[in-house]
Amino acid sequence: MSRERPIPSNGIVVLGASGMLGRAWRELLEELGINSRFLGRDECDITDAASIRRAIDGWPIVVNCAAYTDVDGAEAFEDEATRINGEAVAVLGAACIETGARLVHYSTDYVFNGQRDWAPATAPPYRTDEPRDPVNAYGRSKAVGESLLEPLIDSGKLDALIIRTSWVYAPWGKNFVLTIAKLASERDELTVVNDQYGRPTSALGLAETTLTLLENLVEPGIWHATDGGRCAWFDFATAIAEKTESGCVVKPCGSDQFPRPAKRPAFSVLDLSETEEVIGPMSPWEDRLDQVLIQAGLANKRRLRKARK
Ligand SMILES: NC(=O)c1ccc[n+]([C@@H]2O[C@H](COP(=O)([O-])OP(=O)(O)OC[C@H]3O[C@@H](n4cnc5c(N)ncnc54)[C@H](OP(=O)(O)O)[C@@H]3O)[C@@H](O)[C@H]2O)c1
């Protein structure tokens, strides 16, 4: 990825810095030596306007990784999810208008209903301008955040990137890759749903992609950023079990065999064409998975390379 335009020397403040993506931002900015500050919930609660103002004062770029992310939990606590993912985001947007900061806010593939009339392997990905129609409370709460920021952006008052992503994982935190790797190491067999399609996204890759969009001074508005390719959770789990050499057999099942409080969209592949036009093709999800498994100490670099030949 090109790294032509430096970001302002007074740098980036990251909110929600203790979460999975927040930590990826920390790894990236510290490695690049970019002036930055990382604030967890204790240091900046985004539902508190005064706390936001103190946190963002003097920073030209504000990256919001803070969110209510418990998809099943949101079904019972939708008000709380909407307070954090919706109302607080509008307050953050207003604060950025006051200080003149560029805001990066993350959103989700779950703002779409996932009902495509094509086979998932060939269905067209969701474009940035398609209508939101979430099927669960988490998706609704994130859609509220988007819809409160959008008029501020469209009126030219707020300079913000809303970056939708999907299926995020990292060598740390609570995520599908670490969960499946652990289960695969303990069991002979696992069953994983084969009827939900999307795009896995390495948190480190997502932080890098976002930084490159910022460096390229892209237009305010909605952008999509995930890893390349597409798969079902079953394919993703199979790759994890194989790459970690667990010996565990992964078997496919339907979502009806694995009921959960929140309904999931069956197809949530995000269209990357606008992002790829600016920064080139996204890395395939299989390559990103290799990197993360190696970094987590769950796979062997040499053996992964050999297996791919
Ligand atoms: N993970 C995914 O698969 C995925 C998919 C699509 C989009 N996204 C989006 O990507 C972004 C980052 O998600 P993530 O995966 O890094 O989630 P995460 O690991 O759950 O991190 C979210 C962080 O936000 C913090 N937080 C919650 N309420 C807060 C508040 N009121 N003020 C300040 N901080 C607060 C949480 O702190 P506590 O732990 O103390 O609550 C947590 O550290 C979110 O916008 C999410 O919606 C994630």
The ligand as an SDF file (V2000), in Angstrom:
LIG
                    3D

 48 52  0  0  0  0  0  0  0  0999 V2000
  -15.8010   -7.4910   15.6810 N   0  0  0  0  0  0  0  0  0  0  0  0
  -16.4500   -7.5730   14.5160 C   0  0  0  0  0  0  0  0  0  0  0  0
  -16.6050   -8.6670   13.9370 O   0  0  0  0  0  0  0  0  0  0  0  0
  -16.9630   -6.3340   13.8440 C   0  0  0  0  0  0  0  0  0  0  0  0
  -17.6770   -6.4640   12.6310 C   0  0  0  0  0  0  0  0  0  0  0  0
  -18.1590   -5.3200   12.0100 C   0  0  0  0  0  0  0  0  0  0  0  0
  -17.9580   -4.0770   12.5790 C   0  0  0  0  0  0  0  0  0  0  0  0
  -17.2850   -3.9760   13.7520 N   0  0  0  0  0  0  0  0  0  0  0  0
  -17.1100   -2.6450   14.3290 C   0  0  0  0  0  0  0  0  0  0  0  0
  -15.7290   -2.4010   14.5190 O   0  0  0  0  0  0  0  0  0  0  0  0
  -15.5410   -1.5230   15.6440 C   0  0  0  0  0  0  0  0  0  0  0  0
  -14.5250   -2.1050   16.6110 C   0  0  0  0  0  0  0  0  0  0  0  0
  -15.0340   -3.3220   17.1240 O   0  0  0  0  0  0  0  0  0  0  0  0
  -14.1400   -4.3670   17.9350 P   0  0  0  0  0  0  0  0  0  0  0  0
  -14.2900   -5.6640   17.2640 O   0  0  0  0  0  0  0  0  0  0  0  0
  -12.7930   -3.8110   18.2220 O   0  0  0  0  0  0  0  0  0  0  0  0
  -15.0120   -4.4290   19.2780 O   0  0  0  0  0  0  0  0  0  0  0  0
  -14.5550   -4.6710   20.8060 P   0  0  0  0  0  0  0  0  0  0  0  0
  -13.3570   -5.5410   20.8560 O   0  0  0  0  0  0  0  0  0  0  0  0
  -15.7980   -5.1060   21.5030 O   0  0  0  0  0  0  0  0  0  0  0  0
  -14.1380   -3.2310   21.2720 O   0  0  0  0  0  0  0  0  0  0  0  0
  -15.0820   -2.2340   21.5520 C   0  0  0  0  0  0  0  0  0  0  0  0
  -14.5270   -1.3890   22.6620 C   0  0  0  0  0  0  0  0  0  0  0  0
  -15.4370   -0.3180   22.9050 O   0  0  0  0  0  0  0  0  0  0  0  0
  -15.4750   -0.1200   24.3120 C   0  0  0  0  0  0  0  0  0  0  0  0
  -16.6710    0.6080   24.7030 N   0  0  0  0  0  0  0  0  0  0  0  0
  -17.9440    0.1530   24.8720 C   0  0  0  0  0  0  0  0  0  0  0  0
  -18.7400    1.1470   25.2690 N   0  0  0  0  0  0  0  0  0  0  0  0
  -17.9680    2.2490   25.3650 C   0  0  0  0  0  0  0  0  0  0  0  0
  -18.2210    3.5900   25.7740 C   0  0  0  0  0  0  0  0  0  0  0  0
  -19.4390    4.0090   26.1440 N   0  0  0  0  0  0  0  0  0  0  0  0
  -17.1930    4.4730   25.7470 N   0  0  0  0  0  0  0  0  0  0  0  0
  -15.9570    4.0800   25.3880 C   0  0  0  0  0  0  0  0  0  0  0  0
  -15.6480    2.8250   25.0380 N   0  0  0  0  0  0  0  0  0  0  0  0
  -16.6520    1.9180   25.0140 C   0  0  0  0  0  0  0  0  0  0  0  0
  -15.4400   -1.5090   24.8890 C   0  0  0  0  0  0  0  0  0  0  0  0
  -15.0620   -1.4510   26.2360 O   0  0  0  0  0  0  0  0  0  0  0  0
  -15.6270   -2.5520   27.2610 P   0  0  0  0  0  0  0  0  0  0  0  0
  -14.9670   -3.8320   26.8370 O   0  0  0  0  0  0  0  0  0  0  0  0
  -15.2070   -2.0110   28.5670 O   0  0  0  0  0  0  0  0  0  0  0  0
  -17.1140   -2.6050   27.0650 O   0  0  0  0  0  0  0  0  0  0  0  0
  -14.3850   -2.1600   23.9920 C   0  0  0  0  0  0  0  0  0  0  0  0
  -13.0820   -1.9650   24.5090 O   0  0  0  0  0  0  0  0  0  0  0  0
  -16.9370   -1.3180   16.2430 C   0  0  0  0  0  0  0  0  0  0  0  0
  -17.4900   -0.1360   15.7370 O   0  0  0  0  0  0  0  0  0  0  0  0
  -17.7380   -2.5070   15.7160 C   0  0  0  0  0  0  0  0  0  0  0  0
  -19.1170   -2.2220   15.6500 O   0  0  0  0  0  0  0  0  0  0  0  0
  -16.7730   -5.0730   14.4080 C   0  0  0  0  0  0  0  0  0  0  0  0
  1  2  1  0
  2  3  2  0
  2  4  1  0
  4  5  1  0
  4 48  2  0
  5  6  2  0
  6  7  1  0
  7  8  2  0
  8  9  1  0
  8 48  1  0
  9 10  1  0
  9 46  1  0
 10 11  1  0
 11 12  1  0
 11 44  1  0
 12 13  1  0
 13 14  1  0
 14 15  2  0
 14 16  1  0
 14 17  1  0
 17 18  1  0
 18 19  2  0
 18 20  1  0
 18 21  1  0
 21 22  1  0
 22 23  1  0
 23 24  1  0
 23 42  1  0
 24 25  1  0
 25 26  1  0
 25 36  1  0
 26 27  1  0
 26 35  1  0
 27 28  2  0
 28 29  1  0
 29 30  1  0
 29 35  2  0
 30 31  1  0
 30 32  2  0
 32 33  1  0
 33 34  2  0
 34 35  1  0
 36 37  1  0
 36 42  1  0
 37 38  1  0
 38 39  2  0
 38 40  1  0
 38 41  1  0
 42 43  1  0
 44 45  1  0
 44 46  1  0
 46 47  1  0
M  CHG  2   8   1  16  -1
M  END
$$$$
